[in-house]
Amino acid sequence: MLSVKFIRENLDLVKETIERRKDKDMMQALNLLLKKDEDWRSLKKNVDELRHRRNEVSMRINELKKQGKDVSALIAEAKTLPKQIKELEDKMDVLDSEIKNLLRKIPNIMHPAVPYGESDKDNVVIKEWGTKRKFNFPVRNHVEILEKWGLADFDASARVSGRGFYFLKGDLAKLNQALIAYARDFMESKGYLYVEPPLMIERRVIEAALDLTNIQQSIYEIKDSNLCLIGTSEHALLGMHDHQILDEKDLPLKYYSYSMCFRKEIGSHGINEKGLWRTHQFNKVEQFIYCTKEQSWDMFFELLQNSEEILQGLELPYRVIEICTGDLGIWKARSMDLEVWRPTINDYGEVMSLSNCTDYQARDLEIKVRRKDGTLEYVHTLNDTALATSRIMVAIIENYQNEDGTITVPKALRKYMNGQEVIPAKN
């Protein structure tokens, strides 16, 4: 989140960002924040004055005692000062808590290119790639195909775990692993460092990565602990350099990771359909970068290119969407989604999400860069999906299905499946 000091010193810039969002609640939060900050600083001034007076009284008592003079009035005053200070400090603590809650409602400074819009319906298509396949037979959905061959069991997973889970079986489970290996090899070729993160992290790290609404709707919290299951390895990678100072010569730090991910999916979408598209548990390969502010936007487009090349390698038609102001998370300065073509719904569906959070997340976790001249600045953090296997498998099944219900394995994945060209394997 932004600091109060940053907001004070860059108030016009913060107001401009909120005005571009046309969000009255954010502006009200900002105005209330400024008022509470003013009250806090006034109390701080009073506390400092009382502490100074306490020191003065203490010194004066010592002086008068040495002179054998009466100090009863000063002693009486000295007894009242700690209580006065404590009362004011308690008020400061309350204000401090209220200020921190308000700060989480103040958005990151947006990039000038972010288009205005009220909702995701106003997001802007900036690119389309690939040729949509024309089928000469009725297109089946992925659940129908998988159940036909016994490659997934959604009924069994519903019995043991509830809706939003799955059993992957046989060739489908192999395809899942093939996709992970494909993404791993691709990211290695780009020079990124592979990381396998913890699947549980402290809530404070989650709070640095998301806003309160997203936490409530997506994050599983572990009872009787301060730990949460990760909704994406991006969160763990963000926390990896918590309260560290990075050297400018080492930036950018480019990571990619594989992990299981866990999400409640309580929002407007929910788990409302059988299958692999929206689930509580899934496999994902993530990209994450720490860099300087000068490197930030070059890294943004590098991540975008990586994701595009991954989809192009799988020969899946897709489009790139610029996220508008009304759909932009408050921790993001700019964001783009990549959506893959789904012939079963005759529309695109999101498979990758790219975000530049500039220094918004790093401020929360005190992650800084030491410049060559010795000065310290907050780093910029960026993240992007490399590949989420469940949704990519849906896209492959739908786009690569054959009339007999089999699925052609994309050429890029065959080496990871011992040369297998069709699912299920022919006997």
Secondary structure, DSSP 8 states (H G I E B T S, - for coil): ---HHHHHHTHHHHHHHHHHHT-HHHHHHHHHHHHHHHHHHHHHHHHHHHHHHHHHHHHHHHHHHHTT---HHHHHHHHHHHHHHHHHHHHHHHHHHHHHHHHTTS-----TT----SSGGG-EEEEEES-----SS----HHHHHHHHT-EEHHHHHHHT-TT--EE-HHHHHHHHHHHHHHHHHHHHTT-EEE---SEEEHHHHHHHS-HHHHHHH--B-TTSSEEE-SSHHHHHHHTTTT-EEEGGG-SEEEEEEEEEE----SSS-S-SSSSSS-SEEEEEEEEEEE-TTTHHHHHHHHHHHHHHHHHHTT--EEEEE--GGGS-TT-SEEEEEEEEETTTTEEEEEEEEEE-TTHHHHHHT-EEE-TTS-EEE-EEEEEEEEEHHHHHHHHHHHSB-TTS-EE--HHHHGGGTT--EES---
